[in-house]
Amino acid sequence: MRTYSATAEEAQEQREWFVVDAANQTLGRLATQIANVLKGKHKPIYTPGIDCGDYVVVVNAEKVHVTGRKLDQKIYYRWSGYPSGLAETSLRKQLATHPERVIQAAVLGMLSRNRQRRQLIKKLKVYAGPEHPHQAQQPKPFPLA
């Protein structure tokens, strides 16, 4: 019995688009499921060194749910590169101003820290509202567990 290993061409041929509605979904659980789809772990042809994953379109990012007191306690940091250029933003403020960044940062934290990470995060498209410009790709709704 031989172990099957997908090639990059085979993985590219079987790439699909999924749409995920983030309304009333817990942020961390949603991020792990999206990361698994981006990696391709939901497919039988999954090969660790090959990008077998699919594209994911997330809508309603502004309606994501968090548990506990994370809205006020979780802090996002950005550094401009200049002295005293560190900016802090709470999760509550980040959800009000840039909800796409919240989901993108959560999914980025769930991906492996290797060379594939930048390539995988490009397949994630996040939108604050219910509309998205990817209707031409005919995305399928992804069943969340």
N, CA, C and O atoms as CSV, one atom per row, in Angstrom:
chain,resi,resn,atom,element,x,y,z
A,1,MET,N,N,0.834,-1.175,0.000
A,1,MET,CA,C,0.000,0.000,0.000
A,1,MET,C,C,0.885,1.247,0.000
A,1,MET,O,O,1.779,1.383,0.836
A,2,ARG,N,N,0.631,2.141,-0.931
A,2,ARG,CA,C,1.437,3.349,-1.027
A,2,ARG,C,C,0.648,4.544,-0.512
A,2,ARG,O,O,-0.572,4.608,-0.664
A,3,THR,N,N,1.349,5.481,0.093
A,3,THR,CA,C,0.725,6.710,0.571
A,3,THR,C,C,0.581,7.677,-0.592
A,3,THR,O,O,1.527,7.892,-1.351
A,4,TYR,N,N,-0.606,8.262,-0.731
A,4,TYR,CA,C,-0.868,9.202,-1.820
A,4,TYR,C,C,-0.332,10.581,-1.464
A,4,TYR,O,O,-0.547,11.068,-0.354
A,5,SER,N,N,0.358,11.204,-2.397
A,5,SER,CA,C,0.828,12.577,-2.227
A,5,SER,C,C,0.356,13.383,-3.420
A,5,SER,O,O,0.655,13.047,-4.565
A,6,ALA,N,N,-0.374,14.435,-3.152
A,6,ALA,CA,C,-0.879,15.293,-4.219
A,6,ALA,C,C,0.234,16.167,-4.756
A,6,ALA,O,O,1.150,16.540,-4.022
A,7,THR,N,N,0.157,16.497,-6.039
A,7,THR,CA,C,1.085,17.449,-6.626
A,7,THR,C,C,0.430,18.825,-6.620
A,7,THR,O,O,-0.778,18.939,-6.411
A,8,ALA,N,N,1.212,19.853,-6.845
A,8,ALA,CA,C,0.680,21.216,-6.842
A,8,ALA,C,C,-0.353,21.403,-7.955
A,8,ALA,O,O,-1.327,22.132,-7.770
A,9,GLU,N,N,-0.156,20.760,-9.104
A,9,GLU,CA,C,-1.096,20.885,-10.220
A,9,GLU,C,C,-2.433,20.233,-9.881
A,9,GLU,O,O,-3.489,20.791,-10.181
A,10,GLU,N,N,-2.393,19.063,-9.262
A,10,GLU,CA,C,-3.641,18.381,-8.870
A,10,GLU,C,C,-4.411,19.203,-7.841
A,10,GLU,O,O,-5.636,19.300,-7.904
A,11,ALA,N,N,-3.695,19.784,-6.907
A,11,ALA,CA,C,-4.349,20.591,-5.879
A,11,ALA,C,C,-4.971,21.844,-6.489
A,11,ALA,O,O,-6.051,22.264,-6.075
A,12,GLN,N,N,-4.298,22.439,-7.466
A,12,GLN,CA,C,-4.816,23.641,-8.116
A,12,GLN,C,C,-6.081,23.337,-8.902
A,12,GLN,O,O,-6.996,24.161,-8.943
A,13,GLU,N,N,-6.147,22.171,-9.524
A,13,GLU,CA,C,-7.318,21.788,-10.314
A,13,GLU,C,C,-8.561,21.612,-9.443
A,13,GLU,O,O,-9.673,21.889,-9.890
A,14,GLN,N,N,-8.383,21.161,-8.226
A,14,GLN,CA,C,-9.508,20.851,-7.354
A,14,GLN,C,C,-9.844,21.980,-6.391
A,14,GLN,O,O,-10.525,21.755,-5.391
A,15,ARG,N,N,-9.379,23.186,-6.676
A,15,ARG,CA,C,-9.627,24.322,-5.794
A,15,ARG,C,C,-11.064,24.826,-5.942
A,15,ARG,O,O,-11.568,24.966,-7.056
A,16,GLU,N,N,-11.719,25.097,-4.808
A,16,GLU,CA,C,-13.101,25.567,-4.806
A,16,GLU,C,C,-13.205,26.874,-4.024
A,16,GLU,O,O,-12.246,27.298,-3.379
A,17,TRP,N,N,-14.375,27.507,-4.087
A,17,TRP,CA,C,-14.674,28.723,-3.334
A,17,TRP,C,C,-15.796,28.419,-2.370
A,17,TRP,O,O,-16.802,27.814,-2.742
A,18,PHE,N,N,-15.621,28.843,-1.117
A,18,PHE,CA,C,-16.648,28.673,-0.098
A,18,PHE,C,C,-17.005,30.025,0.491
A,18,PHE,O,O,-16.152,30.907,0.591
A,19,VAL,N,N,-18.259,30.195,0.880
A,19,VAL,CA,C,-18.690,31.404,1.561
A,19,VAL,C,C,-19.114,31.014,2.965
A,19,VAL,O,O,-19.823,30.026,3.155
A,20,VAL,N,N,-18.676,31.795,3.955
A,20,VAL,CA,C,-18.971,31.529,5.357
A,20,VAL,C,C,-19.654,32.759,5.938
A,20,VAL,O,O,-19.156,33.875,5.789
A,21,ASP,N,N,-20.789,32.563,6.597
A,21,ASP,CA,C,-21.480,33.655,7.267
A,21,ASP,C,C,-21.010,33.696,8.717
A,21,ASP,O,O,-21.227,32.750,9.473
A,22,ALA,N,N,-20.365,34.797,9.100
A,22,ALA,CA,C,-19.778,34.906,10.434
A,22,ALA,C,C,-20.764,35.423,11.478
A,22,ALA,O,O,-20.393,35.576,12.642
A,23,ALA,N,N,-21.996,35.694,11.095
A,23,ALA,CA,C,-22.977,36.245,12.030
A,23,ALA,C,C,-23.225,35.255,13.167
A,23,ALA,O,O,-23.548,34.092,12.926
A,24,ASN,N,N,-23.074,35.721,14.399
A,24,ASN,CA,C,-23.309,34.954,15.623
A,24,ASN,C,C,-22.412,33.727,15.751
A,24,ASN,O,O,-22.775,32.778,16.446
A,25,GLN,N,N,-21.252,33.723,15.100
A,25,GLN,CA,C,-20.282,32.644,15.238
A,25,GLN,C,C,-19.207,33.091,16.219
A,25,GLN,O,O,-18.807,34.256,16.220
A,26,THR,N,N,-18.740,32.167,17.053
A,26,THR,CA,C,-17.669,32.475,17.980
A,26,THR,C,C,-16.360,32.640,17.207
A,26,THR,O,O,-16.023,31.808,16.365
A,27,LEU,N,N,-15.631,33.706,17.493
A,27,LEU,CA,C,-14.465,34.092,16.703
A,27,LEU,C,C,-13.408,32.999,16.611
A,27,LEU,O,O,-12.969,32.671,15.509
A,28,GLY,N,N,-12.990,32.431,17.722
A,28,GLY,CA,C,-11.924,31.432,17.713
A,28,GLY,C,C,-12.311,30.150,17.009
A,28,GLY,O,O,-11.513,29.591,16.256
A,29,ARG,N,N,-13.523,29.676,17.242
A,29,ARG,CA,C,-13.983,28.442,16.591
A,29,ARG,C,C,-14.120,28.652,15.087
A,29,ARG,O,O,-13.787,27.768,14.298
A,30,LEU,N,N,-14.609,29.818,14.698
A,30,LEU,CA,C,-14.731,30.145,13.281
A,30,LEU,C,C,-13.351,30.198,12.622
A,30,LEU,O,O,-13.169,29.699,11.512
A,31,ALA,N,N,-12.388,30.802,13.308
A,31,ALA,CA,C,-11.035,30.946,12.750
A,31,ALA,C,C,-10.363,29.595,12.539
A,31,ALA,O,O,-9.666,29.411,11.541
A,32,THR,N,N,-10.553,28.646,13.450
A,32,THR,CA,C,-9.925,27.332,13.280
A,32,THR,C,C,-10.523,26.599,12.085
A,32,THR,O,O,-9.800,25.947,11.332
A,33,GLN,N,N,-11.834,26.703,11.908
A,33,GLN,CA,C,-12.467,26.020,10.781
A,33,GLN,C,C,-12.054,26.651,9.454
A,33,GLN,O,O,-11.832,25.943,8.472
A,34,ILE,N,N,-11.951,27.973,9.422
A,34,ILE,CA,C,-11.507,28.648,8.197
A,34,ILE,C,C,-10.059,28.273,7.890
A,34,ILE,O,O,-9.718,28.036,6.731
A,35,ALA,N,N,-9.207,28.216,8.907
A,35,ALA,CA,C,-7.804,27.858,8.698
A,35,ALA,C,C,-7.679,26.447,8.137
A,35,ALA,O,O,-6.832,26.204,7.277
A,36,ASN,N,N,-8.496,25.521,8.598
A,36,ASN,CA,C,-8.459,24.154,8.076
A,36,ASN,C,C,-8.876,24.100,6.615
A,36,ASN,O,O,-8.319,23.317,5.845
A,37,VAL,N,N,-9.845,24.915,6.219
A,37,VAL,CA,C,-10.261,24.952,4.811
A,37,VAL,C,C,-9.170,25.574,3.956
A,37,VAL,O,O,-8.900,25.097,2.853
A,38,LEU,N,N,-8.536,26.637,4.452
A,38,LEU,CA,C,-7.447,27.273,3.698
A,38,LEU,C,C,-6.280,26.310,3.495
A,38,LEU,O,O,-5.650,26.318,2.438
A,39,LYS,N,N,-5.986,25.482,4.495
A,39,LYS,CA,C,-4.897,24.503,4.388
A,39,LYS,C,C,-5.287,23.322,3.508
A,39,LYS,O,O,-4.426,22.711,2.876
A,40,GLY,N,N,-6.586,22.993,3.461
A,40,GLY,CA,C,-7.047,21.852,2.682
A,40,GLY,C,C,-7.224,20.595,3.502
A,40,GLY,O,O,-7.314,19.501,2.944
A,41,LYS,N,N,-7.278,20.728,4.824
A,41,LYS,CA,C,-7.381,19.548,5.689
A,41,LYS,C,C,-8.741,18.856,5.592
A,41,LYS,O,O,-8.899,17.738,6.081
A,42,HIS,N,N,-9.715,19.504,4.970
A,42,HIS,CA,C,-11.037,18.904,4.831
A,42,HIS,C,C,-11.124,18.006,3.599
A,42,HIS,O,O,-12.163,17.391,3.362
A,43,LYS,N,N,-10.052,17.919,2.814
A,43,LYS,CA,C,-10.047,17.141,1.580
A,43,LYS,C,C,-9.293,15.825,1.765
A,43,LYS,O,O,-8.358,15.751,2.563
A,44,PRO,N,N,-9.692,14.800,1.041
A,44,PRO,CA,C,-8.951,13.537,1.142
A,44,PRO,C,C,-7.576,13.578,0.482
A,44,PRO,O,O,-6.746,12.706,0.743
A,45,ILE,N,N,-7.316,14.578,-0.374
A,45,ILE,CA,C,-6.003,14.665,-1.042
A,45,ILE,C,C,-5.013,15.516,-0.259
A,45,ILE,O,O,-3.957,15.859,-0.791
A,46,TYR,N,N,-5.319,15.869,0.985
A,46,TYR,CA,C,-4.456,16.757,1.771
A,46,TYR,C,C,-3.048,16.197,1.861
A,46,TYR,O,O,-2.836,15.044,2.239
A,47,THR,N,N,-2.082,17.053,1.501
A,47,THR,CA,C,-0.661,16.742,1.610
A,47,THR,C,C,-0.010,17.922,2.332
A,47,THR,O,O,-0.163,19.061,1.892
A,48,PRO,N,N,0.713,17.680,3.431
A,48,PRO,CA,C,1.208,18.781,4.253
A,48,PRO,C,C,2.059,19.822,3.536
A,48,PRO,O,O,1.904,21.009,3.823
A,49,GLY,N,N,2.938,19.450,2.632
A,49,GLY,CA,C,3.822,20.421,2.004
A,49,GLY,C,C,3.224,21.146,0.817
A,49,GLY,O,O,3.841,22.068,0.283
A,50,ILE,N,N,2.028,20.746,0.391
A,50,ILE,CA,C,1.389,21.292,-0.802
A,50,ILE,C,C,0.184,22.132,-0.394
A,50,ILE,O,O,-0.528,21.775,0.545
A,51,ASP,N,N,-0.050,23.230,-1.081
A,51,ASP,CA,C,-1.212,24.071,-0.823
A,51,ASP,C,C,-2.429,23.441,-1.495
A,51,ASP,O,O,-2.683,23.678,-2.676
A,52,CYS,N,N,-3.179,22.640,-0.742
A,52,CYS,CA,C,-4.358,21.937,-1.254
A,52,CYS,C,C,-5.650,22.669,-0.915
A,52,CYS,O,O,-6.732,22.195,-1.260
A,53,GLY,N,N,-5.559,23.791,-0.261
A,53,GLY,CA,C,-6.728,24.454,0.292
A,53,GLY,C,C,-7.579,25.183,-0.724
A,53,GLY,O,O,-7.225,25.306,-1.897
A,54,ASP,N,N,-8.714,25.665,-0.240
A,54,ASP,CA,C,-9.698,26.363,-1.049
A,54,ASP,C,C,-9.757,27.826,-0.655
A,54,ASP,O,O,-9.199,28.238,0.362
A,55,TYR,N,N,-10.445,28.606,-1.480
A,55,TYR,CA,C,-10.689,30.012,-1.180
A,55,TYR,C,C,-11.861,30.116,-0.216
A,55,TYR,O,O,-12.810,29.338,-0.307
A,56,VAL,N,N,-11.803,31.069,0.707
A,56,VAL,CA,C,-12.879,31.284,1.673
A,56,VAL,C,C,-13.278,32.753,1.649
A,56,VAL,O,O,-12.437,33.642,1.785
A,57,VAL,N,N,-14.577,32.994,1.474
A,57,VAL,CA,C,-15.133,34.338,1.519
A,57,VAL,C,C,-15.953,34.427,2.799
A,57,VAL,O,O,-16.900,33.662,2.982
A,58,VAL,N,N,-15.604,35.346,3.680
A,58,VAL,CA,C,-16.318,35.518,4.950
A,58,VAL,C,C,-17.149,36.789,4.853
A,58,VAL,O,O,-16.627,37.862,4.551
A,59,VAL,N,N,-18.456,36.658,5.113
A,59,VAL,CA,C,-19.355,37.810,5.115
A,59,VAL,C,C,-19.879,38.039,6.525
A,59,VAL,O,O,-19.809,37.146,7.369
A,60,ASN,N,N,-20.405,39.236,6.781
A,60,ASN,CA,C,-20.938,39.631,8.093
A,60,ASN,C,C,-19.877,39.553,9.187
A,60,ASN,O,O,-20.150,39.071,10.287
A,61,ALA,N,N,-18.683,40.022,8.890
A,61,ALA,CA,C,-17.601,39.992,9.873
A,61,ALA,C,C,-17.908,40.878,11.071
A,61,ALA,O,O,-17.403,40.631,12.166
A,62,GLU,N,N,-18.724,41.899,10.881
A,62,GLU,CA,C,-19.043,42.815,11.980
A,62,GLU,C,C,-19.953,42.178,13.024
A,62,GLU,O,O,-20.088,42.712,14.125
A,63,LYS,N,N,-20.581,41.046,12.700
A,63,LYS,CA,C,-21.518,40.398,13.615
A,63,LYS,C,C,-20.919,39.192,14.319
A,63,LYS,O,O,-21.653,38.373,14.871
A,64,VAL,N,N,-19.593,39.068,14.307
A,64,VAL,CA,C,-18.937,37.940,14.956
A,64,VAL,C,C,-19.101,38.062,16.473
A,64,VAL,O,O,-19.198,39.164,17.013
A,65,HIS,N,N,-19.131,36.921,17.143
A,65,HIS,CA,C,-19.387,36.863,18.579
A,65,HIS,C,C,-18.107,36.480,19.309
A,65,HIS,O,O,-17.353,35.625,18.844
A,66,VAL,N,N,-17.862,37.116,20.453
A,66,VAL,CA,C,-16.735,36.734,21.308
A,66,VAL,C,C,-17.268,36.456,22.708
A,66,VAL,O,O,-18.282,37.018,23.121
A,67,THR,N,N,-16.578,35.590,23.426
A,67,THR,CA,C,-17.028,35.197,24.754
A,67,THR,C,C,-16.236,35.937,25.823
A,67,THR,O,O,-15.165,36.482,25.558
A,68,GLY,N,N,-16.777,35.946,27.018
A,68,GLY,CA,C,-16.067,36.541,28.148
A,68,GLY,C,C,-15.966,38.049,28.029
A,68,GLY,O,O,-16.845,38.710,27.476
A,69,ARG,N,N,-14.863,38.581,28.564
A,69,ARG,CA,C,-14.658,40.040,28.560
A,69,ARG,C,C,-13.635,40.455,27.513
A,69,ARG,O,O,-12.934,41.453,27.679
A,70,LYS,N,N,-13.554,39.679,26.431
A,70,LYS,CA,C,-12.551,39.943,25.407
A,70,LYS,C,C,-12.764,41.269,24.693
A,70,LYS,O,O,-11.798,41.873,24.226
A,71,LEU,N,N,-14.010,41.739,24.596
A,71,LEU,CA,C,-14.268,42.995,23.887
A,71,LEU,C,C,-13.442,44.150,24.450
A,71,LEU,O,O,-12.997,45.018,23.699
A,72,ASP,N,N,-13.237,44.164,25.756
A,72,ASP,CA,C,-12.479,45.243,26.369
A,72,ASP,C,C,-11.049,44.840,26.730
A,72,ASP,O,O,-10.177,45.703,26.828
A,73,GLN,N,N,-10.792,43.543,26.930
A,73,GLN,CA,C,-9.479,43.111,27.389
A,73,GLN,C,C,-8.513,42.750,26.258
A,73,GLN,O,O,-7.300,42.882,26.417
A,74,LYS,N,N,-9.045,42.293,25.114
A,74,LYS,CA,C,-8.157,41.917,24.006
A,74,LYS,C,C,-7.681,43.176,23.297
A,74,LYS,O,O,-8.481,44.035,22.925
A,75,ILE,N,N,-6.370,43.273,23.115
A,75,ILE,CA,C,-5.750,44.458,22.522
A,75,ILE,C,C,-5.007,44.054,21.249
A,75,ILE,O,O,-4.278,43.062,21.230
A,76,TYR,N,N,-5.202,44.838,20.188
A,76,TYR,CA,C,-4.457,44.667,18.943
A,76,TYR,C,C,-3.386,45.751,18.879
A,76,TYR,O,O,-3.643,46.912,19.197
A,77,TYR,N,N,-2.187,45.361,18.465
A,77,TYR,CA,C,-1.066,46.287,18.403
A,77,TYR,C,C,-0.628,46.487,16.957
A,77,TYR,O,O,-0.596,45.547,16.162
A,78,ARG,N,N,-0.292,47.739,16.635
A,78,ARG,CA,C,0.305,48.076,15.346
A,78,ARG,C,C,1.493,48.976,15.635
A,78,ARG,O,O,1.424,49.838,16.512
A,79,TRP,N,N,2.587,48.781,14.901
A,79,TRP,CA,C,3.760,49.620,15.098
A,79,TRP,C,C,4.115,50.267,13.777
A,79,TRP,O,O,4.252,49.582,12.763
A,80,SER,N,N,4.263,51.579,13.782
A,80,SER,CA,C,4.532,52.332,12.562
A,80,SER,C,C,5.977,52.190,12.100
A,80,SER,O,O,6.287,52.461,10.940
A,81,GLY,N,N,6.857,51.770,12.993
A,81,GLY,CA,C,8.265,51.663,12.659
A,81,GLY,C,C,9.080,52.828,13.183
A,81,GLY,O,O,10.306,52.838,13.075
A,82,TYR,N,N,8.400,53.802,13.748
A,82,TYR,CA,C,9.066,54.984,14.302
A,82,TYR,C,C,9.076,54.912,15.827
A,82,TYR,O,O,8.266,54.192,16.410
A,83,PRO,N,N,9.968,55.638,16.477
A,83,PRO,CA,C,9.952,55.684,17.936
A,83,PRO,C,C,8.605,56.196,18.441
A,83,PRO,O,O,8.032,57.125,17.872
A,84,SER,N,N,8.121,55.598,19.483
A,84,SER,CA,C,6.804,55.867,20.078
A,84,SER,C,C,5.682,55.735,19.059
A,84,SER,O,O,4.697,56.471,19.115
A,85,GLY,N,N,5.830,54.797,18.127
A,85,GLY,CA,C,4.816,54.598,17.095
A,85,GLY,C,C,3.944,53.386,17.327
A,85,GLY,O,O,3.344,52.870,16.384
A,86,LEU,N,N,3.859,52.912,18.581
A,86,LEU,CA,C,3.039,51.751,18.898
A,86,LEU,C,C,1.603,52.196,19.146
A,86,LEU,O,O,1.348,53.042,20.004
A,87,ALA,N,N,0.668,51.625,18.395
A,87,ALA,CA,C,-0.744,51.972,18.543
A,87,ALA,C,C,-1.489,50.775,19.111
A,87,ALA,O,O,-1.304,49.651,18.644
A,88,GLU,N,N,-2.322,51.002,20.105
A,88,GLU,CA,C,-3.123,49.947,20.727
A,88,GLU,C,C,-4.591,50.192,20.409
A,88,GLU,O,O,-5.072,51.324,20.453
A,89,THR,N,N,-5.298,49.100,20.086
A,89,THR,CA,C,-6.725,49.182,19.791
A,89,THR,C,C,-7.423,48.021,20.471
A,89,THR,O,O,-6.969,46.883,20.359
A,90,SER,N,N,-8.518,48.281,21.173
A,90,SER,CA,C,-9.268,47.202,21.815
A,90,SER,C,C,-10.117,46.478,20.767
A,90,SER,O,O,-10.374,47.012,19.688
A,91,LEU,N,N,-10.540,45.282,21.089
A,91,LEU,CA,C,-11.359,44.493,20.176
A,91,LEU,C,C,-12.679,45.204,19.884
A,91,LEU,O,O,-13.165,45.153,18.754
A,92,ARG,N,N,-13.255,45.850,20.860
A,92,ARG,CA,C,-14.520,46.567,20.660
A,92,ARG,C,C,-14.364,47.662,19.602
A,92,ARG,O,O,-15.205,47.801,18.714
A,93,LYS,N,N,-13.273,48.443,19.707
A,93,LYS,CA,C,-13.035,49.522,18.752
A,93,LYS,C,C,-12.668,48.969,17.375
A,93,LYS,O,O,-13.077,49.516,16.351
A,94,GLN,N,N,-11.902,47.889,17.358
A,94,GLN,CA,C,-11.506,47.275,16.092
A,94,GLN,C,C,-12.716,46.719,15.350
A,94,GLN,O,O,-12.797,46.834,14.127
A,95,LEU,N,N,-13.665,46.113,16.083
A,95,LEU,CA,C,-14.882,45.607,15.453
A,95,LEU,C,C,-15.734,46.744,14.908
A,95,LEU,O,O,-16.407,46.583,13.890
A,96,ALA,N,N,-15.709,47.885,15.574
A,96,ALA,CA,C,-16.498,49.025,15.108
A,96,ALA,C,C,-15.888,49.673,13.870
A,96,ALA,O,O,-16.613,50.135,12.990
A,97,THR,N,N,-14.556,49.709,13.797
A,97,THR,CA,C,-13.910,50.412,12.692
A,97,THR,C,C,-13.481,49.490,11.554
A,97,THR,O,O,-13.772,49.774,10.392
A,98,HIS,N,N,-12.793,48.386,11.869
A,98,HIS,CA,C,-12.280,47.461,10.842
A,98,HIS,C,C,-12.576,46.012,11.233
A,98,HIS,O,O,-11.663,45.310,11.667
A,99,PRO,N,N,-13.813,45.541,11.095
A,99,PRO,CA,C,-14.120,44.161,11.509
A,99,PRO,C,C,-13.414,43.103,10.661
A,99,PRO,O,O,-13.239,41.970,11.111
A,100,GLU,N,N,-13.011,43.454,9.454
A,100,GLU,CA,C,-12.316,42.479,8.601
A,100,GLU,C,C,-10.976,42.077,9.214
A,100,GLU,O,O,-10.570,40.917,9.141
A,101,ARG,N,N,-10.296,43.055,9.823
A,101,ARG,CA,C,-8.982,42.790,10.405
A,101,ARG,C,C,-9.058,41.839,11.589
A,101,ARG,O,O,-8.102,41.113,11.858
A,102,VAL,N,N,-10.180,41.832,12.299
A,102,VAL,CA,C,-10.331,40.956,13.462
A,102,VAL,C,C,-10.307,39.497,13.016
A,102,VAL,O,O,-9.574,38.686,13.582
A,103,ILE,N,N,-11.103,39.161,12.004
A,103,ILE,CA,C,-11.157,37.778,11.523
A,103,ILE,C,C,-9.853,37.409,10.840
A,103,ILE,O,O,-9.364,36.292,11.010
A,104,GLN,N,N,-9.282,38.325,10.071
A,104,GLN,CA,C,-8.024,38.036,9.391
A,104,GLN,C,C,-6.901,37.762,10.395
A,104,GLN,O,O,-6.092,36.858,10.185
A,105,ALA,N,N,-6.849,38.529,11.476
A,105,ALA,CA,C,-5.810,38.316,12.487
A,105,ALA,C,C,-6.018,36.997,13.218
A,105,ALA,O,O,-5.052,36.311,13.550
A,106,ALA,N,N,-7.284,36.636,13.472
A,106,ALA,CA,C,-7.565,35.376,14.162
A,106,ALA,C,C,-7.181,34.186,13.301
A,106,ALA,O,O,-6.597,33.223,13.797
A,107,VAL,N,N,-7.503,34.244,12.016
A,107,VAL,CA,C,-7.165,33.137,11.111
A,107,VAL,C,C,-5.650,33.071,10.920
A,107,VAL,O,O,-5.083,31.979,10.871
A,108,LEU,N,N,-4.991,34.218,10.812
A,108,LEU,CA,C,-3.540,34.241,10.650
A,108,LEU,C,C,-2.859,33.592,11.852
A,108,LEU,O,O,-1.835,32.925,11.703
A,109,GLY,N,N,-3.419,33.783,13.025
A,109,GLY,CA,C,-2.873,33.150,14.218
A,109,GLY,C,C,-3.060,31.651,14.252
A,109,GLY,O,O,-2.327,30.952,14.951
A,110,MET,N,N,-4.034,31.141,13.505
A,110,MET,CA,C,-4.303,29.703,13.466
A,110,MET,C,C,-3.478,28.979,12.404
A,110,MET,O,O,-3.392,27.751,12.421
A,111,LEU,N,N,-2.868,29.728,11.478
A,111,LEU,CA,C,-2.072,29.094,10.425
A,111,LEU,C,C,-0.658,28.820,10.926
A,111,LEU,O,O,-0.157,29.506,11.817
A,112,SER,N,N,-0.023,27.808,10.340
A,112,SER,CA,C,1.339,27.445,10.710
A,112,SER,C,C,2.297,28.568,10.361
A,112,SER,O,O,2.133,29.242,9.345
A,113,ARG,N,N,3.288,28.766,11.197
A,113,ARG,CA,C,4.260,29.828,10.972
A,113,ARG,C,C,5.370,29.307,10.070
A,113,ARG,O,O,6.456,28.967,10.540
A,114,ASN,N,N,5.092,29.246,8.775
A,114,ASN,CA,C,6.076,28.788,7.802
A,114,ASN,C,C,5.907,29.566,6.503
A,114,ASN,O,O,5.161,30.545,6.463
A,115,ARG,N,N,6.577,29.154,5.461
A,115,ARG,CA,C,6.556,29.900,4.195
A,115,ARG,C,C,5.187,29.882,3.535
A,115,ARG,O,O,4.855,30.792,2.775
A,116,GLN,N,N,4.394,28.864,3.813
A,116,GLN,CA,C,3.069,28.751,3.192
A,116,GLN,C,C,2.065,29.746,3.764
A,116,GLN,O,O,1.033,30.007,3.146
A,117,ARG,N,N,2.351,30.290,4.911
A,117,ARG,CA,C,1.383,31.132,5.620
A,117,ARG,C,C,0.925,32.327,4.786
A,117,ARG,O,O,-0.274,32.592,4.704
A,118,ARG,N,N,1.863,33.055,4.162
A,118,ARG,CA,C,1.522,34.221,3.351
A,118,ARG,C,C,0.698,33.830,2.141
A,118,ARG,O,O,-0.203,34.562,1.730
A,119,GLN,N,N,1.006,32.683,1.576
A,119,GLN,CA,C,0.280,32.187,0.407
A,119,GLN,C,C,-1.146,31.796,0.786
A,119,GLN,O,O,-2.079,32.050,0.024
A,120,LEU,N,N,-1.323,31.185,1.945
A,120,LEU,CA,C,-2.650,30.739,2.376
A,120,LEU,C,C,-3.549,31.909,2.751
A,120,LEU,O,O,-4.740,31.886,2.438
A,121,ILE,N,N,-3.017,32.923,3.408
A,121,ILE,CA,C,-3.854,34.032,3.872
A,121,ILE,C,C,-4.371,34.853,2.699
A,121,ILE,O,O,-5.369,35.559,2.842
A,122,LYS,N,N,-3.722,34.778,1.548
A,122,LYS,CA,C,-4.202,35.491,0.365
A,122,LYS,C,C,-5.496,34.890,-0.172
A,122,LYS,O,O,-6.224,35.545,-0.919
A,123,LYS,N,N,-5.782,33.647,0.206
A,123,LYS,CA,C,-7.012,33.001,-0.262
A,123,LYS,C,C,-8.206,33.309,0.642
A,123,LYS,O,O,-9.305,32.807,0.410
A,124,LEU,N,N,-7.998,34.122,1.658
A,124,LEU,CA,C,-9.074,34.523,2.567
A,124,LEU,C,C,-9.569,35.908,2.187
A,124,LEU,O,O,-8.789,36.859,2.128
A,125,LYS,N,N,-10.862,36.021,1.930
A,125,LYS,CA,C,-11.490,37.300,1.588
A,125,LYS,C,C,-12.541,37.598,2.656
A,125,LYS,O,O,-13.477,36.818,2.832
A,126,VAL,N,N,-12.399,38.714,3.370
A,126,VAL,CA,C,-13.287,39.039,4.485
A,126,VAL,C,C,-14.003,40.346,4.187
A,126,VAL,O,O,-13.388,41.319,3.749
A,127,TYR,N,N,-15.330,40.359,4.432
A,127,TYR,CA,C,-16.150,41.545,4.202
A,127,TYR,C,C,-17.018,41.804,5.416
A,127,TYR,O,O,-17.536,40.869,6.027
A,128,ALA,N,N,-17.180,43.079,5.771
A,128,ALA,CA,C,-17.918,43.460,6.977
A,128,ALA,C,C,-19.403,43.174,6.839
A,128,ALA,O,O,-20.030,42.722,7.797
A,129,GLY,N,N,-19.974,43.424,5.686
A,129,GLY,CA,C,-21.412,43.260,5.491
A,129,GLY,C,C,-21.752,41.970,4.772
A,129,GLY,O,O,-20.891,41.109,4.592
A,130,PRO,N,N,-23.026,41.831,4.351
A,130,PRO,CA,C,-23.457,40.592,3.698
A,130,PRO,C,C,-23.113,40.510,2.216
A,130,PRO,O,O,-23.281,39.448,1.616
A,131,GLU,N,N,-22.636,41.592,1.606
A,131,GLU,CA,C,-22.333,41.599,0.173
A,131,GLU,C,C,-20.852,41.309,-0.069
A,131,GLU,O,O,-19.991,41.703,0.717
A,132,HIS,N,N,-20.573,40.608,-1.180
A,132,HIS,CA,C,-19.196,40.367,-1.592
A,132,HIS,C,C,-19.122,40.339,-3.114
A,132,HIS,O,O,-20.105,39.992,-3.767
A,133,PRO,N,N,-17.963,40.700,-3.698
A,133,PRO,CA,C,-17.843,40.771,-5.156
A,133,PRO,C,C,-17.406,39.471,-5.829
A,133,PRO,O,O,-16.891,39.511,-6.946
A,134,HIS,N,N,-17.598,38.322,-5.182
A,134,HIS,CA,C,-17.098,37.058,-5.732
A,134,HIS,C,C,-18.223,36.143,-6.211
A,134,HIS,O,O,-18.102,34.921,-6.126
A,135,GLN,N,N,-19.316,36.718,-6.712
A,135,GLN,CA,C,-20.426,35.908,-7.207
A,135,GLN,C,C,-20.051,35.136,-8.467
A,135,GLN,O,O,-20.607,34.068,-8.721
A,136,ALA,N,N,-19.122,35.658,-9.257
A,136,ALA,CA,C,-18.716,34.998,-10.496
A,136,ALA,C,C,-18.036,33.652,-10.223
A,136,ALA,O,O,-18.053,32.768,-11.079
A,137,GLN,N,N,-17.439,33.493,-9.037
A,137,GLN,CA,C,-16.769,32.235,-8.694
A,137,GLN,C,C,-17.750,31.187,-8.169
A,137,GLN,O,O,-17.362,30.046,-7.918
A,138,GLN,N,N,-19.016,31.568,-8.002
A,138,GLN,CA,C,-20.074,30.674,-7.517
A,138,GLN,C,C,-19.664,29.963,-6.227
A,138,GLN,O,O,-19.563,28.736,-6.202
A,139,PRO,N,N,-19.427,30.727,-5.155
A,139,PRO,CA,C,-19.000,30.083,-3.911
A,139,PRO,C,C,-20.131,29.269,-3.282
A,139,PRO,O,O,-21.298,29.660,-3.312
A,140,LYS,N,N,-19.750,28.136,-2.718
A,140,LYS,CA,C,-20.711,27.263,-2.039
A,140,LYS,C,C,-20.739,27.624,-0.563
A,140,LYS,O,O,-19.713,28.020,-0.010
A,141,PRO,N,N,-21.886,27.496,0.085
A,141,PRO,CA,C,-21.893,27.713,1.536
A,141,PRO,C,C,-21.158,26.584,2.234
A,141,PRO,O,O,-21.393,25.409,1.952
A,142,PHE,N,N,-20.264,26.947,3.150
A,142,PHE,CA,C,-19.502,25.940,3.868
A,142,PHE,C,C,-20.217,25.584,5.164
A,142,PHE,O,O,-20.500,26.473,5.967
A,143,PRO,N,N,-20.516,24.305,5.390
A,143,PRO,CA,C,-21.216,23.920,6.625
A,143,PRO,C,C,-20.278,23.981,7.825
A,143,PRO,O,O,-19.310,23.224,7.900
A,144,LEU,N,N,-20.560,24.874,8.751
A,144,LEU,CA,C,-19.751,24.985,9.967
A,144,LEU,C,C,-20.217,23.958,10.978
A,144,LEU,O,O,-21.417,23.723,11.128
A,145,ALA,N,N,-19.267,23.344,11.672
A,145,ALA,CA,C,-19.604,22.302,12.650
A,145,ALA,C,C,-20.074,22.887,13.949
A,145,ALA,O,O,-20.397,22.148,14.878
